Amino acid sequence: MIKTLSKHGNSLALVIDQGVLDLLKVDADTPFEVTTDGRNLILSPLNDRKGRRRFKAALADVNRKHGRLLKRLAG
């Protein structure tokens, strides 16, 4: 499957087909770990509860530390 990036505000987005989402058992609320090996982008769904808790804690920490700046950048 070949995909292209779509413009989404000041960012680019990758649209994932529903069949792939169903196969991975993920939805719009599933957090993903985004990594790279220097050449490839690697998206790994965090399906486990521990991973989701870690993700939510990290997100809350970023929002607490940088929330005002992120809102200014988004505006």
N, C-alpha and C positions, 0 to 999 in steps of 0.2 A: 504494500500500500504506500503510495506517495502522497504526502501532504504538503501544503504550503502554509505559511504563517499569514494571519489576517490582522489588519490594523485594528487596535482596540484602544482608543484614546491615544495616549502617548506611548503605548506599549504594543507588543505583538502577541498574538494569541495562537495557540494550536488547538484546533477543533478536533475532538476525538469522537468517532462514530459511535452510536449507541450500541452496536453489536460488540465492539471492543470493550466498552464500559460494562456491558452485561457479562462478558466473558471473564473480566477481572473482578466482577462483583463490587464495583465502585459507583459512586454517584457524585453529585455536585458538592456534597458535604464531606467527601473523603479527602483528607489531607494527603499530599504527596511529598516525598523527599526528592529534591532535585539535585542531582550530582552530575559530574562529568569526568570522563577519563582523559580529558584534554582534546578529544576529537569528537566524541559522541555525547549527546545529552541523554541522561538516564533518569527516567521518572519511575519511582517506586511507591505504590500506594501503601499507606500506613493503615492496614486493616486491623491490626491488633489494638486492644484497648490501651495497653501500656504506651504504644507509639502515639496514639491519639492524645493521651494525657500529656506526653512529652511535647507534642506539637502545640497543643493548646497553651501549655505553660510557657513555651518559647514565644508564641505569638503574643500572649499577654505581657510578657517581659518586654518585647520590642515595642508594643503599643504604650506601655507605661513609660519607657525610656524615651521614645521618639515619636509618640503619637501626634503632638502638636506640629512637629516638623513635617511628618508625613501628610497631615491634613493640608498644610500650607503648600507642599509640593503638588498635591492632587488638585488644588484649587486653581 
